[in-house]
Amino acid sequence: MRDFRDAKSMAQTLRESLTTKAVTISHSESLELVSKMLGVADWNTLSALLQTDRRGPGLPVAPNQTGTATYPAIPIRDFVPFPTAIFPLFVGRVKTMQALDQAFEGQREVVLAIQRQSGVDEPGLEDVYEIGVLAQLLELERLGDGTLKVLMQAHRRVAIRRFDRESGAFEAEVAEVSEGPTPDAPELVRQAVRRFEGYAAAREIRIPQIWPLLGQTHDPGRVADIIVTRMKLSIGGKQNVLATINPVMRLQRVYALMDVLAPSVSPAFEATKRRALDSADQRKHQYATLEHLLLALIDDPDAATLMRVCSADLDALRLNLLNYFDRELKDLVIENGGDAKPTAAFQRVAERAALDAQGSGRSVVTGANMLLAIFPETRSPAVRFLSEQGLSPGRVSDLIGKGT
């Protein structure tokens, strides 16, 4: 077998042979069957191994191309795809569905652009990261609710030069990205694979049974891509890995991220969460919302310092929140009291704050991380109150990065 395309031919032959016997399977199912026939746990791993073997250290790699090409595009929220991975996407935005229809009808690849903020419905160039992925459509299924389910395989990194949202379908102009000749770094690969085995065991992450074969591959960049898809990192953390073009540097970055233990929670942050729950209890609210959390963050030393640097009027913010509780949260009042429960959004923000701290290499989660983690909840009044005070996710993220 020369490369992964031969495996795809085997899958197609298998599928056609079964069809003659009145057995119907999908394209993805046939790929998984061929993988198991070859002794590999899943298609993602087989494709990655064959791609790596195909690019041995002695083979030339195409140089950077100065020209650009235009493709249908898909903006992605809360997910970072890496080359060789196969994954499903559920699509509901009209312009994204139009782009998929164009790609499927023309048998073309599509650009996957990762959004900086998941709440933006019609992103432009400023709303997506510069490095994205070119991917191939494998299957497209129209669901009963009018949305689409698509199965895709990511192929390679591209640099996004233009992202058009003005027409009926999202479209991107991209330039090729070359990783240069494949370096030979066998010791780094072996160390990274061993470290990930310990990382996965500590976090109960399932890894394929053929994982030891990964240590025999030649391409450290490909190993980094395979490992990072299974790591528990923030979107920003994974995007940083995707944007690291040099293969050795990419694996070194992944190796360092695996060395970061789950961050602890600062005592001040624990007190802030407790104040948010107490605030809801005092008002006999059944749930503790993001607005209760934001009220508590006003008295959090880390979050309050950051908001003051952004010139926020904390007294006005407190008054706006108290008025909001009186006007808008009457339905949450329960006369028999009881302990307030955090809403799903409250829990998402807490988890997102921990991932942000871990992805940026910090050992402690603070109220500043929690403040930044509120912004993706774009439909929450808490985000509106922050915006009214001149706070933005970009500004807050920059200040956290500078240690403010």
Secondary structure per residue as TSV (DSSP state, phi and psi in degrees):
chain	resnum	aa	ss	phi	psi
A	1	M	-	360.0	128.3
A	2	R	-	-84.3	-47.6
A	3	D	S	-157.2	-171.2
A	4	F	H	-63.1	-21.7
A	5	R	H	-67.9	-30.4
A	6	D	H	-66.0	-38.8
A	7	A	H	-63.0	-37.6
A	8	K	H	-65.0	-38.6
A	9	S	H	-63.5	-40.1
A	10	M	H	-60.9	-41.8
A	11	A	H	-64.4	-40.6
A	12	Q	H	-65.2	-41.8
A	13	T	H	-62.8	-43.0
A	14	L	H	-60.8	-43.7
A	15	R	H	-63.7	-42.8
A	16	E	H	-67.7	-38.1
A	17	S	H	-65.2	-40.4
A	18	L	H	-68.2	-32.7
A	19	T	H	-61.8	-37.9
A	20	T	H	-65.1	-19.5
A	21	K	T	-103.0	19.4
A	22	A	T	64.7	28.5
A	23	V	-	-114.6	120.0
A	24	T	-	-109.8	126.3
A	25	I	-	-130.3	158.0
A	26	S	-	-80.5	168.2
A	27	H	H	-61.6	-42.1
A	28	S	H	-65.8	-37.2
A	29	E	H	-65.2	-37.9
A	30	S	H	-67.9	-36.0
A	31	L	H	-63.8	-41.2
A	32	E	H	-65.9	-39.0
A	33	L	H	-64.5	-43.7
A	34	V	H	-62.3	-39.6
A	35	S	H	-58.5	-45.7
A	36	K	H	-68.7	-34.3
A	37	M	H	-61.1	-31.3
A	38	L	T	-91.5	7.2
A	39	G	T	81.6	19.8
A	40	V	-	-113.1	143.3
A	41	A	S	-67.3	-37.4
A	42	D	-	-153.7	165.9
A	43	W	H	-67.7	-37.4
A	44	N	H	-54.3	-45.2
A	45	T	H	-70.7	-42.9
A	46	L	H	-60.0	-45.9
A	47	S	H	-61.0	-42.3
A	48	A	H	-64.4	-43.3
A	49	L	H	-64.7	-42.7
A	50	L	H	-70.4	-36.7
A	51	Q	H	-61.7	-42.0
A	52	T	H	-66.1	-45.7
A	53	D	H	-61.8	-34.0
A	54	R	H	-65.1	-28.2
A	55	R	S	-107.3	71.7
A	56	G	-	-67.9	166.7
A	57	P	T	-63.7	-20.4
A	58	G	T	-90.2	-4.3
A	59	L	S	-89.2	140.8
A	60	P	-	-75.0	155.0
A	61	V	-	-118.9	140.6
A	62	A	-	-59.3	138.1
A	63	P	-	-71.4	169.7
A	64	N	-	-56.4	135.9
A	65	Q	-	-97.2	134.9
A	66	T	-	-84.0	-21.2
A	67	G	-	-79.1	170.3
A	68	T	E	-127.1	164.3
A	69	A	E	-139.9	154.8
A	70	T	E	-111.4	135.6
A	71	Y	E	-136.1	156.9
A	72	P	E	-58.7	149.4
A	73	A	E	-131.4	151.6
A	74	I	E	-126.9	114.3
A	75	P	E	-77.9	134.0
A	76	I	E	-115.2	133.4
A	77	R	S	-102.0	139.4
A	78	D	S	56.5	34.5
A	79	F	-	-161.6	137.8
A	80	V	-	-122.0	111.3
A	81	P	-	-82.3	147.8
A	82	F	-	-122.4	150.0
A	83	P	T	-52.2	141.9
A	84	T	T	83.5	-16.8
A	85	A	-	-73.7	144.2
A	86	I	E	-109.5	135.1
A	87	F	E	-156.9	153.8
A	88	P	E	-91.6	151.2
A	89	L	E	-130.7	140.3
A	90	F	E	-109.7	121.6
A	91	V	E	-118.5	131.9
A	92	G	-	-127.1	-19.5
A	93	R	-	-70.6	135.2
A	94	V	H	-60.1	-45.4
A	95	K	H	-67.9	-29.8
A	96	T	H	-71.1	-40.6
A	97	M	H	-65.1	-37.3
A	98	Q	H	-64.1	-40.8
A	99	A	H	-63.2	-41.2
A	100	L	H	-65.3	-41.6
A	101	D	H	-59.5	-44.0
A	102	Q	H	-62.6	-42.7
A	103	A	H	-67.2	-42.4
A	104	F	H	-67.8	-42.3
A	105	E	H	-67.2	-36.6
A	106	G	T	-92.1	4.0
A	107	Q	T	49.7	47.7
A	108	R	-	-110.0	161.2
A	109	E	E	-78.1	164.7
A	110	V	E	-128.5	152.6
A	111	V	E	-92.4	129.0
A	112	L	E	-101.1	114.4
A	113	A	E	-110.5	126.3
A	114	I	E	-88.2	125.5
A	115	Q	B	-75.0	143.7
A	116	R	S	-72.4	-36.7
A	117	Q	S	-129.1	125.3
A	118	S	T	-67.7	-21.1
A	119	G	T	-80.1	-6.4
A	120	V	-	-79.7	119.6
A	121	D	S	-82.6	-33.3
A	122	E	S	-125.3	78.9
A	123	P	-	-71.0	149.6
A	124	G	-	-112.1	-168.7
A	125	L	G	-58.9	-37.1
A	126	E	G	-72.2	-12.0
A	127	D	G	-99.9	-2.2
A	128	V	B	-122.9	153.5
A	129	Y	-	-71.3	152.7
A	130	E	S	-66.9	-39.7
A	131	I	E	-92.8	122.5
A	132	G	E	-124.8	-160.7
A	133	V	E	-135.0	139.4
A	134	L	E	-92.4	130.2
A	135	A	E	-133.7	159.3
A	136	Q	E	-109.2	134.9
A	137	L	E	-75.8	128.2
A	138	L	E	-101.7	-43.3
A	139	E	E	-144.8	149.4
A	140	L	E	-136.5	128.1
A	141	E	E	-131.7	130.2
A	142	R	E	-89.9	125.7
A	143	L	-	-91.7	164.7
A	144	G	T	-64.5	-24.5
A	145	D	T	-88.4	8.7
A	146	G	S	90.9	-4.3
A	147	T	-	-89.7	176.3
A	148	L	E	-119.7	145.3
A	149	K	E	-115.5	124.2
A	150	V	E	-125.1	144.7
A	151	L	E	-107.3	128.4
A	152	M	E	-131.5	155.6
A	153	Q	E	-125.8	123.3
A	154	A	E	-74.2	137.9
A	155	H	E	-106.3	-60.3
A	156	R	E	-154.8	162.8
A	157	R	E	-74.4	146.6
A	158	V	E	-140.5	155.5
A	159	A	E	-98.9	122.7
A	160	I	E	-84.9	117.4
A	161	R	E	-98.4	-28.5
A	162	R	E	-147.6	140.5
A	163	F	E	-133.7	109.7
A	164	D	E	-96.9	123.9
A	165	R	-	-115.3	5.3
A	166	E	S	-82.9	-29.3
A	167	S	S	-85.6	-171.3
A	168	G	S	-73.4	-15.6
A	169	A	S	-136.7	144.1
A	170	F	-	-63.5	141.3
A	171	E	E	-145.4	143.2
A	172	A	E	-132.9	140.7
A	173	E	E	-102.4	126.6
A	174	V	E	-131.2	157.9
A	175	A	E	-115.2	146.2
A	176	E	E	-66.4	148.9
A	177	V	-	-120.6	121.3
A	178	S	-	-100.9	134.0
A	179	E	-	-88.7	-0.3
A	180	G	-	77.9	-176.8
A	181	P	S	-59.8	144.1
A	182	T	-	-70.3	116.8
A	183	P	-	-77.5	157.2
A	184	D	-	-104.2	110.6
A	185	A	-	-135.3	63.7
A	186	P	H	-61.8	-37.1
A	187	E	H	-69.6	-40.3
A	188	L	H	-62.7	-41.6
A	189	V	H	-61.1	-47.9
A	190	R	H	-61.7	-42.8
A	191	Q	H	-64.5	-41.0
A	192	A	H	-65.0	-42.4
A	193	V	H	-63.3	-43.9
A	194	R	H	-63.8	-42.0
A	195	R	H	-65.4	-37.8
A	196	F	H	-67.1	-33.2
A	197	E	H	-59.5	-42.1
A	198	G	H	-69.5	-40.4
A	199	Y	H	-59.3	-45.9
A	200	A	H	-66.5	-40.7
A	201	A	H	-63.2	-40.2
A	202	A	H	-68.9	-24.0
A	203	R	H	-113.5	11.1
A	204	E	T	55.7	45.9
A	205	I	-	-96.5	127.0
A	206	R	-	-79.3	132.1
A	207	I	-	-121.0	152.8
A	208	P	-	-61.6	152.2
A	209	Q	T	-65.1	-26.4
A	210	I	T	-89.3	17.3
A	211	W	G	-51.5	-39.1
A	212	P	G	-54.8	-26.8
A	213	L	G	-64.3	-24.3
A	214	L	G	-62.9	-32.0
A	215	G	G	-68.5	-10.1
A	216	Q	G	-96.0	-0.5
A	217	T	-	-78.3	163.6
A	218	H	S	-96.1	-24.2
A	219	D	-	-100.9	108.1
A	220	P	H	-64.8	-30.5
A	221	G	H	-65.8	-39.9
A	222	R	H	-67.3	-39.6
A	223	V	H	-61.1	-41.9
A	224	A	H	-60.3	-43.3
A	225	D	H	-63.6	-40.2
A	226	I	H	-67.6	-42.3
A	227	I	H	-68.3	-45.6
A	228	V	H	-67.8	-25.9
A	229	T	T	-62.4	-24.8
A	230	R	T	-100.7	1.0
A	231	M	S	-87.0	151.8
A	232	K	-	-92.8	94.5
A	233	L	-	-133.6	160.8
A	234	S	-	-69.6	164.7
A	235	I	H	-59.3	-43.0
A	236	G	H	-62.9	-38.6
A	237	G	H	-64.0	-44.4
A	238	K	H	-69.1	-36.7
A	239	Q	H	-64.3	-36.3
A	240	N	H	-60.5	-38.4
A	241	V	H	-68.1	-44.0
A	242	L	H	-59.1	-36.6
A	243	A	T	-82.6	-3.8
A	244	T	-	-86.1	103.2
A	245	I	-	-79.2	-39.5
A	246	N	S	-64.0	123.2
A	247	P	H	-60.8	-43.0
A	248	V	H	-67.7	-43.7
A	249	M	H	-62.5	-35.8
A	250	R	H	-63.8	-46.4
A	251	L	H	-68.2	-35.6
A	252	Q	H	-62.3	-39.6
A	253	R	H	-65.7	-43.8
A	254	V	H	-62.4	-41.9
A	255	Y	H	-58.3	-44.5
A	256	A	H	-66.0	-38.9
A	257	L	H	-64.0	-32.9
A	258	M	H	-70.9	-18.5
A	259	D	T	-82.4	-10.7
A	260	V	-	-82.9	117.7
A	261	L	-	-74.1	161.0
A	262	A	-	-56.5	126.5
A	263	P	-	-66.3	146.1
A	264	S	E	-83.0	169.9
A	265	V	E	-104.7	130.1
A	266	S	-	-66.5	148.7
A	267	P	H	-56.4	-38.0
A	268	A	H	-63.0	-37.9
A	269	F	H	-68.9	-39.6
A	270	E	H	-60.1	-41.9
A	271	A	H	-65.0	-35.8
A	272	T	H	-65.0	-45.0
A	273	K	H	-61.9	-38.3
A	274	R	H	-65.6	-40.0
A	275	R	H	-62.9	-37.9
A	276	A	H	-62.8	-44.8
A	277	L	H	-66.7	-41.2
A	278	D	H	-63.6	-36.8
A	279	S	H	-61.0	-42.0
A	280	A	H	-68.1	-40.3
A	281	D	H	-61.5	-43.8
A	282	Q	H	-61.5	-31.4
A	283	R	T	-93.6	7.0
A	284	K	T	58.7	31.9
A	285	H	B	-80.2	137.2
A	286	Q	S	-68.3	-31.7
A	287	Y	E	-126.5	149.1
A	288	A	E	-95.9	117.3
A	289	T	-	-99.5	178.7
A	290	L	H	-64.5	-26.0
A	291	E	H	-70.6	-37.9
A	292	H	H	-62.0	-40.5
A	293	L	H	-65.3	-43.0
A	294	L	H	-63.8	-38.8
A	295	L	H	-59.7	-41.9
A	296	A	H	-67.9	-33.8
A	297	L	H	-67.5	-21.7
A	298	I	T	-60.7	-30.2
A	299	D	T	-102.5	7.1
A	300	D	-	-82.2	127.2
A	301	P	H	-59.9	-39.6
A	302	D	H	-73.1	-46.6
A	303	A	H	-68.3	-40.7
A	304	A	H	-65.0	-41.1
A	305	T	H	-59.8	-44.1
A	306	L	H	-63.7	-42.9
A	307	M	H	-65.9	-36.7
A	308	R	H	-66.1	-38.5
A	309	V	H	-60.5	-31.7
A	310	C	T	-83.8	8.4
A	311	S	T	66.6	28.6
A	312	A	-	-74.8	143.6
A	313	D	-	-91.4	98.6
A	314	L	H	-69.2	-31.2
A	315	D	H	-65.9	-42.4
A	316	A	H	-66.3	-38.9
A	317	L	H	-63.4	-42.5
A	318	R	H	-61.9	-43.3
A	319	L	H	-63.9	-42.1
A	320	N	H	-60.4	-41.1
A	321	L	H	-68.0	-41.9
A	322	L	H	-64.7	-40.5
A	323	N	H	-64.0	-38.4
A	324	Y	H	-61.8	-43.0
A	325	F	H	-59.9	-43.1
A	326	D	H	-68.7	-36.3
A	327	R	H	-88.1	-42.0
A	328	E	H	-107.3	-15.6
A	329	L	-	-111.1	25.4
A	330	K	G	-63.0	-31.5
A	331	D	G	-69.1	-16.4
A	332	L	G	-86.2	-7.3
A	333	V	B	-73.8	131.3
A	334	I	-	-125.6	125.1
A	335	E	T	-65.7	-31.9
A	336	N	T	-81.3	4.1
A	337	G	-	69.4	-140.3
A	338	G	-	102.9	165.8
A	339	D	-	-75.8	131.5
A	340	A	-	-70.5	144.4
A	341	K	E	-105.4	137.4
A	342	P	E	-65.6	139.9
A	343	T	-	-71.2	169.0
A	344	A	H	-61.1	-37.2
A	345	A	H	-65.1	-40.4
A	346	F	H	-57.9	-46.2
A	347	Q	H	-67.8	-38.2
A	348	R	H	-62.2	-42.2
A	349	V	H	-64.2	-40.6
A	350	A	H	-62.5	-42.8
A	351	E	H	-67.4	-40.7
A	352	R	H	-64.7	-36.9
A	353	A	H	-63.6	-41.0
A	354	A	H	-65.4	-42.2
A	355	L	H	-65.0	-38.3
A	356	D	H	-64.7	-42.9
A	357	A	H	-64.0	-43.1
A	358	Q	H	-66.4	-45.2
A	359	G	H	-63.7	-26.0
A	360	S	T	-97.3	8.5
A	361	G	T	80.0	17.4
A	362	R	-	-92.0	145.1
A	363	S	S	-90.7	-9.9
A	364	V	E	-133.7	136.3
A	365	V	E	-90.2	129.3
A	366	T	-	-121.7	176.5
A	367	G	H	-62.9	-27.1
A	368	A	H	-64.4	-41.4
A	369	N	H	-61.7	-39.8
A	370	M	H	-66.3	-39.3
A	371	L	H	-60.6	-46.9
A	372	L	H	-62.6	-36.1
A	373	A	H	-71.5	-11.7
A	374	I	H	-74.0	-33.7
A	375	F	T	-58.5	-37.3
A	376	P	T	-62.6	-17.0
A	377	E	-	-82.9	67.5
A	378	T	T	-64.0	-22.6
A	379	R	T	-87.3	-1.6
A	380	S	S	-80.9	137.1
A	381	P	H	-58.3	-26.4
A	382	A	H	-57.5	-38.9
A	383	V	H	-65.9	-39.7
A	384	R	H	-63.3	-43.1
A	385	F	H	-62.2	-39.0
A	386	L	H	-66.6	-41.6
A	387	S	H	-63.1	-37.2
A	388	E	H	-63.5	-24.3
A	389	Q	T	-93.6	8.8
A	390	G	T	83.8	13.4
A	391	L	-	-91.4	138.6
A	392	S	-	-133.5	155.0
A	393	P	H	-60.9	-36.9
A	394	G	H	-63.5	-45.4
A	395	R	H	-64.1	-44.9
A	396	V	H	-64.3	-43.8
A	397	S	H	-61.4	-41.8
A	398	D	H	-62.0	-42.5
A	399	L	H	-67.7	-38.5
A	400	I	H	-63.4	-41.9
A	401	G	H	-62.4	-30.8
A	402	K	T	-86.5	-1.0
A	403	G	T	80.0	20.3
A	404	T	-	-67.6	360.0
